[in-house]
Amino acid sequence: MIRYLIVIAFFSVGMISCKTKAPVFEIYQEARFSIPAGKDPVATHHFIIRDIPSFLKANLQQRGMVIDDLTEFYAGKGRFQSLDFDYNFGVIYDLSVWVYKKGEYENRKEVYYRDEVPWSQKGELKLLSTGEDVREILLSDNYEIDVELQFKSVTAQSVDCRFEFNFVAYIE
């Protein structure tokens, strides 16, 4: 009986002393790009999406905050969605999504990825966030995205895609 009380006491103290992160705001965005037919599985293909407006400064001003008030700012949910038909995103083997300031490609940060995509991914493909802090990149008025794809086989048909994503700001 005493053991159980000691375990409960340690557990209670542990729960009280834990710090939690609270999301302050989210910035939802979308971008469009096309995957042309005939892309080979040997090369890594880059699709650059330019001049995406960053709403970080506006969100901070609206809440009376500065960038130093945030403890973390990283990518939340992300997904690719085909606009024309139920495109099979299973033709993709590996993908990475990178963000960077305009003109600073060498300082890019990976925000989403998906490895070894299953064959049956019709219509949409959900992405995994890397948890990389990107507040310095999104402080600029515009930023750019590099969608980096490797395919399992030659792409048979072209598809127009919508990339839906968001960034989440946290404070402790």
N, C-alpha and C positions, 0 to 999 in steps of 0.2 A: 504494500500500500504506500509506504513511504517513497519507494522508487517512482511510482506513478506521479506522486505529488512533485518530486524533484524534476522529473521530465516535463511535467506541465508548467512548472515555474520557469525552467530554462526556455521552453518554447514561447511562453508569454513574454519574457524579457526580450527574446530575439525578435519577436513580432513588433514590439513597441519601438525598439531601437532602429528598425529598418527604415531607410529613407526611400520614398517613392517618387517617381517622376510623374508629373502631371502634364498632359498635352495642353498647350496654351492655344494654339491655332493650327490649322492645316491649310495648305495652298493646293487646290486641285487644278490640274492642267491637262491639256491634251495636245498632241502633235500628230501630223499625218506624214506618211512616207509610203513609197511604193517599192515592192520587191519585184524586179523584172524577171521574166522567164529566161532560162538558159544559164543561170548562175551555177558554177561548178562546185563540187565538194572539196576540191583541193585547196583553193584559196580562202582567205578570210576576207569577207566583204564588209565594207564600211558604208553606212548610210548616214550622212551628216544632215542634221536638222538645225537650221540657223535662225538666229534672232528670235529666240523665245523670250517673251517678257517675264521678268522676275517681279513678283509682287511682294517680296520680303520686306523691303523698305516701307511700302505702304501699309502692310500689316503691322509692322512695328510701330509706325507713327500713329496708326489708328488706336492702338492700345497704350500709347504713351510709354513705349519701351525703347531701349537701345539694344544693339546686338549683344552686348556683354551680359544682358539680363538672361539670355538663353543659355542653358547648359548643354543642349544638343539640338541639332537641326539636321535631320536626315530623311531619306526617301522612305515613304510608307508603302502603300499598295501600288502595284503596277501591273498592267496587262496590255497585250497586243490583241486587237480585234480586227477581223477582216471586214471590209465594208461592202464588198461585192457579193460574196457567196461564202459558204462554209469551207474556207481554205483550211487545208490540213497543215497546221504548224508543226506537225511531226516530222516534216522534211528537214527541220532545223536540228542540228546536232548540238550546238553550243551557241550561247549568245551572251553578250555583255552590253550594258548601256552605261555610257560614260557622260559626265557633264564637265564643262570647262568654260572659263571666261572667254569671251570673243577674242580671238587672236592668241590665245595661250593654250594651244592644244597639248603641249608637252606637260602642262600642269593639270591634266584631267584627273578626275576621280571616278571610280566605278561605283554606281549607285544601285544597279540591278544586274542580276545574272540568272541563267538557267542552264544547267548542265544535263546532258544526255536526255533530251526531250523525248517522251514516249511517242510512238508512231501515231496514235489516235488522239490528236489535239485539234479537233475540228472547230472552227469558228473563233476561238480565243485561246490565248496562252497566258497564264498567270506567271508573274515574275517574282523572284525572291529579292528582298532588299539586302544590301551589304551592311547597312548600318554606318556607313561612312558619313562623317560630319561635313556638310557642304555649305555652311553659312557664308564663308568667305567668297565662294564662287557666286552664290545667289544674291550677294549684296550689290553686285553690278546691275545696271538697268536691264540688260539682256545677257543671255547665256546661250550656249550651243550644246547639242547632244550628238554623240557618236553612237549609233546602233551598230554593233559589231556582230556579224553572223557567220557561222560555219554551217554548211549544209551536209546532210547524209547522202544526198544524191542530187543530180541536176534538177533545178526547179523547172517543172513542166509548164506552168502558166504564171503570168504576172498577177499580182494582187495589190490592191490599195489597202493600207493598214492604218488603223487609228491606235496610237500609243497613249493610253490613259494612265496618269500617274499623279502622285501627290507627295508633298514634303510636309513633315510634321515638326513643329517647334516644341521643345520641352523645357521646363524649369524644374528645379528641385524644391 
